[in-house]
Amino acid sequence: MSVGFIFLIFIICLLIAIPVSISLGIVAVLPGLFDPSFTASGSYVIRSMLGGIDSFPLLAVPMFVLAGIIMAHGQISQKIFDVFAYFLGKRTAGIPCAVIVTCLFYGAISGSAPATVAAVGSMSIPFLIELGYDKKFSTALVAVAGGLGVIIPPSIPFIIYATSSGQSVSDLFLSGIIPGLLIGGLLMVYAIVYCKKNGEDRDKINAKVNELHSKGFGRVLREGFWALLSPVIILGCIYSGVASPTEAAVISVFYSLIVSIFVYKTLKFKDIWRICVEAVHTYGPILFILAAAVAFSRVLTLMQVPQTVSSWILGHFTNKIVLLLVINVFLLIVGMVMDTTPAILILTPILLPIVTSVGMNPIHFGIMMVVNLAIGFVTPPIGVNLFVASSLTKVPVMDIAKKAVPMILLFLVALLLITYIPGISTCLIGG
């Protein structure tokens, strides 16, 4: 059976709305069904699915999902926002910039872009609208800034890439810091330009900021201290060697529970069961996608797809600059139509040998791949962040996407810088 036919079946399955996990399972067993002599029989596919999720690093994914949900219900994002609004509120675009920085910090807690949009957006979008900011702009800003949740460590896609490529999770986390700050900085520049051009209701903003200032610096910092300490503890445990990323994820769950229940008192013990159920509902589909994508990627390896694609690309694109540009365009297209997890698991074994053959650091490629796919979070038709943001404000997805275009263009600028200046990604790991 030809590879082209397999991918055609996969695309058809997606177009007729068959879930991604089931679509991947179908195309994984097809070669064995049509050719009994093919190594990947039905039992092989099932063993691959079970073996693929039997991974210690992958245990970090449900833990970070659970921690993110606890922190959302525990209003930790609100505490973080108050701190940054206190310092930035009176500046031009101060409140939108505070939202972006809050997304940076919350992304460093939850590791998930949709979780960042849901947690920060549910709190900040109504606040921005109340202060006179355009509803579509406010929604688009949170949707795009929420994409930083998969670039600023800890990041669930980085964990998936590390599992698929054999690279160090800690190195990927460390390498994501500067790219995340770069993109956050560009978004803040855009917010300032937008607000200078369209104006702000300074009376409403100053009234709200003065209300925050009336609490006093000590009280605002005291209330936000434990929330701001969250990423410091999580990342500090990893980089100090006290805990592995998986163990740090478990620490983040207990830390968020303790802070939410005993410090902020925004959660009660009776809420834990509901939060756990929500976490299972969130992670369940991811688990099935992970299992099916691992099986499909192994079938592709047996069919020698990585070698075939590598030979074709290297045969047609010998210039490194052009080669990386072609891969970026390909990843951007994939990010528009496929979820991040299966895209990483399927494409890493295919693309990694190609980029390493032209001297690209695998860690650098991992950052480039995740930034590409992060753009997919805010581009139709999949655009998960767009749908999450739309559910919060009832603004149509396409209206959010149109308003997000300038910010997506800045994301693309950052992508090109990250692609062609390796030091942005690797300087913190000595690469």
N, C-alpha and C positions, 0 to 999 in steps of 0.2 A: 504494500500500500504506500502511495506517495505521500510525502510530508505535506505537500500543497493541499491534497484532498483532506488530510486530517485537520489542517488549520481552517479550511473552508467549512467543514462540519462544525468546528468550534465556533466560528463566527456566526453561522446559521443558528446554532443553539443560543448564543447570546442575543441575537436579533429577535428570536421568538420568545424571549424572556425566561429561558430556562436558567435557574440559579447558576452562578459561576462554578460553585463546587461540583454540582452535578454535571455541568458541561465538561469540566476538566476530567471527571471520572469517566464520562462516555468516551472521550477521545483517547484516554489512556488505555482503555481495553480494546479499542477498535483494531489496532495492528495485530494483536494476538488472536482476535476472532476471525479475521480474514486470512491470516496465515498461521496455521497451527504449529509450524516449525519455528515461529518467532519466539525468542526467549521470554518476552514479557507476556506470559499467560495471565488469566484472571487472578489466579492465586498469587502470582508475582506482584501484580498491581496492589492487591490487598496488603501483602507483606510490606511493600514499599510505603503504603499509606501509614500503616501502624509504626513502621520503623522511622519514618520521617518526622513524626511528632514525638517520638521517644527521645527527647533532647533536653538536656539540663538548661542550656541557654534559652530555649523557647519558653521555659517556665516563667521567665521574666515578663512575657507578654500579658498573660492573664493577671499577673500581680500589678503591673502598671495600669492596666485597664481598671482593676478594682480600686487602686489608689486614686486614680483620676475621678472616678465616680464618687468616692467618699469625700474627696476634697470639693467637688462640685456641690454636693448636698450640704457639706459643712461650711459653705460660703467662704472658703479660703481665698477664692479669686476676688471676692469683694474686699477683703482685708488688704490684699496686694494692691488692688486698684486705688484704694484710698491713700496709701502711702505715696504712690507716684503722682496721683492727682494733687496731693498736698504740695509737692515740689514743682510740678510742671504746669499746674492749672492756670496760672496768671500769664503764661507766655502764649505767643501766637500758636494756635493748634495744640495747646498744652494738653487739653483733655483727649483729643484723638491720639496724640503721642503717648499719653499715659495708658490708653487702651492697647497700643502696640507693644509697649514695654510689659504690660500685664500679660499679654499673649506670650511674650518671650519667657517670662517667669513661669507661667502656668504650663507652657510646653515643656519646661524643664522639670515639671512635676509629673504630668500625665503621660508624656511621650506619644500623644495621639493628637492629630490635627482636628478631627471631628469633635473630640472631647473638649479641646481648647475652645473651639467655636461655640459649642453648647454652653460651657461653663462661663466663659467671659462674655459671650454675646447675650445670654439671658439677663445678665446684670448690666452690661454697659450700653447696649443698643437703646433700651428705653431711656437711659440717662442722657445719651447723646441727643436723642430726639427731643427730650424735655428741654435741653439747653439750646435748641433751635437749629441743630445740624440736620441737613437733608437726610431723610429716612433711607433712601437708596444708597447714599454715600456711607452712612453709618453701618448699614448691613454689609456692603461690599468691603469696607475697611476691616471688619471683624472676620469676614470669610477669608480674605487674603492673608491677614496677619495670623489667623489660626493655622495656616500652612507652616508657620514656623515651629509648630508643635512636633513636626517630624524631622526637623533639622537641628534644633537645640536639643542637646542630650538631657535625659535619656530619651531615645527614640526607638519606637517599635520597629519601623522599617530598617534601622541600623542593625537591630538584633536579627531580623530576618535575613538581611544581606550577609551578616557575619556567619550565620548558620549555613547559608548556601555557598559561601566562598571560602570558609575556613579562616577568615581574618579575625583579629582581636576585636571584641565588642568594645573594650575600654579605649582602644586606639580610635575606633570609629566615633565614639562619643566625644573624645577629646578633639578630634578633627572637625566635628560639626559646630564647635563653638564660634569660631571666627566667621564662617559662612553664614551662620544664623544671625550674628550681630550685623554683618554687612547688609543682609537683606532687610533686617529690621531698621537699620539706619536709612536705607534708601526709601523705605515706606514712610518713615518719619519726615524725610525731606519732601516727599510728595504731599503729605498731609499739610505741611507748612505752606507750600506753594498753593495748594487748593484753598486753604483758609484765607490766605492773603488775597487771592483772586475773588472768592465768593463772599468773603466777610464772615464775621462771627457776631453773635449777640452777646457783647461783652457784659452788659448789665446782668443778664441771667447767669452767665458763667461766673462773674465776680461774686454774685450773691451766693452761689453754691460753694465756691472755693472759700469764701469768707466763713461760711458755715462750717466748713471742714477745718479752717484755721482756728475757729473759735474753740475747738476741742483742745487745741494746743499741740505743739510738736511732740511732746512727751507721750501724750495719750495715743495719738495716731501711730507713732512708732511702736509703742507698747502693744497696741492691738494688732499691728501688722507684723511684729517681730517673728512670731512663731510661724506665720505663713511664709515670710521671706527666708526663714531658716530651712524650709523644706528642701529646696534644691541643693543648698549647701551641704546638708546632711547626706542626701542621696549620692551626690557626685563625690563628696568628700570621702565617703565610705569606699567608693570604687577606686578613686585615684590614690588613696592612702594605702590601699591593699588590705584594708580591714574586711572588706566584703567583695564578692564577685558581683557583676551586674544583676544576676538572678537573686542573690541574697539581699542586695540593696533594694531590689523591687519589693521583697517581703518586708524589709525594714520600713519602706515608704508606706505600706499598707497599715502597719501598726502605728507608725508615727502619725499618719493622718487621722486614724481612729482616736488616738489619745488626745490629740490637739482639738479635734472637733467635739469630742464628748466631754472632756474634763477642763479644757482651757477656754474655748469659745462657747461651749455648751450649746452648739447649734444642732447637734445630733443627740438622739436618745438611743439606749440599747435596743429598744423595739424597732428602730429604723434599720438595724444591721441586716436583718433577714431580707427586707425589701431591696436594700442596696446590693446584697449578694445575688438575688434573683436578677436584678438589672444587669449586673456584671456577667452573669452566665448567658443572658440573652444577647449581650454585646459580643462576648468572646466565642460563643457557640458557632456562629457562622464563620468566624475567622479560623477556628480550629478545623472545620471541614474543608475550607479553602486551602489551608496549609497542607493537610494530608493529601488532597487530590492533586495539588500543584507539585508536591514532591514526587508523587508517582508519575505524573505526566512528564516532568523534567527528566526522570530516569529513563522513561521510554524514549524520549527524544535523544538522550545520550546513547542508548543502545542502537538507535537508528542512525547514529553518527551525524546528527543534525548540527551540533556545534562545530565539528570539523568542516562540514560542507559549507556552512554559512561563513565561517572564518576564512576559508580558502577563497570563496567568491568575493567577499568584501576586500580582502587584502589584494586580490588579483585586479580589482577595479579601482581601488583607492589606495595609492601608495604614499601620498602626502599625508603626514600625520595631522596637520591642521584641518585638511578637508575630511579626513577619516573621522576625527572627533566631532566635526560639525554634522556629518551624516548620521553618526550614532545619536547625537543630541536630538536631531530632528525626528529620528525613529522613536526615541524614548518619549518625546513630547507627544507624538501621535498615539503611542501605546498608552500613555498616561491619561489621554482623553477618553479612551474606550475600555480600559481595564483597571481593576482595583490594584492598589500598590502591592499587596502581598503576593498574589499569583504572578504579577509582572516581574517582581524581583526573583522569585523562585524559578521561573521559567527562563528568563533572559540572562541571569547571571552566568550560568554555565556556558551560554552561547557567546556572550559579548566579552566576558573577562579574558579568555585566551587571546582575543583580538587586540584588546587594548594593552595587555601585558607584552604582546609581541612587538609593540612599537615603543615600549619602555615606560608605560604609564604605571604608576604605583597603584596596586589594588585598593588601598584605602582611599586614595584620591578618586578613583573610579566610583567607589561606593558612595562618596559624597556627591559626585556629579550625578549619579543615577537617582539618588533620593531627592536631590533638588529638582531634577527633571520631573519626577513623579509627583513631587509636592505641587508643582504647577498644575498637574492634572486634577488636584483637589478643587481647583477653582475654574476649570474649563469644562464646558458641556461636551458630550452628553452625560458623562458619569458625575464629575464635579461634586463629590460628596459634601464638601464644605458649603457649596451653594445651596444644596437641598436642606442642610441643617440650618443655615442662616435664614433661608426662606421660611422654614417651619416656625422660626421665632418671630418673624415680622409680617408674614403673609405677602411679602413682596415677591412677584414672579421671578423664577430663577433666571430667565433671560435678561430681565431688567437689572438684576444684581450683576450678571456677567458683563453687561455693557458698561456699567459704572466701574467695574473692576479692571477694565482693559488697560488704563494707564499704569495701574499697580502691577498687573501681569507683565507689562513691558519692562518695568523696572526689575521684576523677578528674572526676566530673560537676560537683562544686562548683567545682573549678578551671576547668572548661570554661565555666561560667556567668560566673565572674569575668573570664576572658579575653575572652569574647564582649562583655560590657557595660562593661568598663573597657579601652578601646583602648590606654591608656598602658602596660599590662603588656606588650603586644607591640611597641609602636612607640617607646617612650621612648628606646631605644638608637640608633634611626636618626633621631631628631629628629622623629618623626611626632606 
